[in-house]
Amino acid sequence: MRGLQGKKIVIAGGAAGIGAATAERLTEEGASVVIGDRNLDAAQTTAKRLGEAGGTAIAVEFDLADESSIQALIDTAVTELGGIDGLFNVGADLSPPRTWAGIRTCSTWTWPCGAAPSR
């Protein structure tokens, strides 16, 4: 089954774990993926592995807390793949000293997605 043939998907946080597994499954289904991750070496390793398996995957250094990095990730997908059909975010800003235990209100929920007004 190749239900995503020709689709172009951006994966934020896709170098390892759930993100890499998602990239693998998406490419198995025929999608092309752009893998954004802080760890460029790991993202490149994942992209190479997916390419060797017959998929199309591009690695991009990406930091969810940096707006210009987000724009570069999107620009890469548009330039290299010709557009974006879907976005998958596994990335989170879990920088110390914050922990999930500190999320108690809607206003403190925004920081894992890099949307907090201050750090």
N, C-alpha and C positions, 0 to 999 in steps of 0.2 A: 504494500500500500504506500503510495506516494502522495498523500493528501495535501501536502504543503508545497508541491512542486512549483518552483518559480517565486515563492514568497521570500521576502527579505526581512529578517528579524534582527533587532539589536538586543544584545544581552548585556546588561550592566551587572558586573560581578560574575563573569562567566568563565574565569580561568580554572576553577576547581569546584569540587563538591556539587551542590545542586545546580549551579550555573553551568558547569561543564557537562553534567549529565543531560541537562536540558538542551544545550547546544548539540550534543551528540544525537539526541532523539529528533530534534528539528532537522538536522542535516540528513538523517536516515529517511525522513519523510519528504525530502526534496527541497527544503528551504536552504537559503544561503544565510549565513550569520555573520554579524560583526560582534566580536567578543571584546568588551571593554573591561579592564581590570587594573587595579593599582600595580599588580605584579605582572609587568609586561612579559618577563621571561616565561611565566606559567601560562599566560594567555597565548603566547607564540607557540609553546609546546602543545597546548590543546588545539589550536588552529591547525598546526602541522599534522597532528594525529588525525583530525577530522578530514583534512585534505587528502591524506594518504588512504583514507577509507572511502574516498570518492566524493566527499562533500566539499562545499565551498565555505571557507571560514577565514575571516580577517581578524587579526589581533590589533588592539589599540590600547595604549596606555591611557587610563581613565581614573579620575578621582571624583567621586560623587559630590564632594564638598567644594569643588572648583567649577564655577559656572563656565569658564572658558574650556575646560576639559569636557564638560557635558556637550558643549557646542561642537567641539572637535569630533567627538564620538558620532554625533548625528551627521555632521558634515561628511565624515568618512563613509558612512552608510549611503548617503545620497550620491556622493561622488563615485565610489567604487562599485556599488550595487545598483545604482539608478533609482533609489528611493527606499522607503520604509513601509512595510506592511504591518509590522507588529513590534512591540517593545516588551521586554521581560526584565524586570528589575529584581535582582537578588542582592544587590549592593546595599550596604548600610554604613553610616558613619558611627562606628562604635568606639570612637576615640576616648581614651581615659580623660577625665575621671567618671564619665557617664556610664551607667549600667542600665539594663532593662528594668531593674528594680526601682530606678529613679523616675520612671514614666508613670505618673499618677493622674495627669490631667491632659486635656486636648492640647494645651499649649506646650507641654513637654513632650508630646508625641511627635511633633514635627522634626526634632533634631535627628532621628535616625536616617531621614531622607535628605539631610543637608539643608533643611529649610529653616533652621533656628536662626533668629536674628543676631545672636551672639554666642560665643563659645566660652 
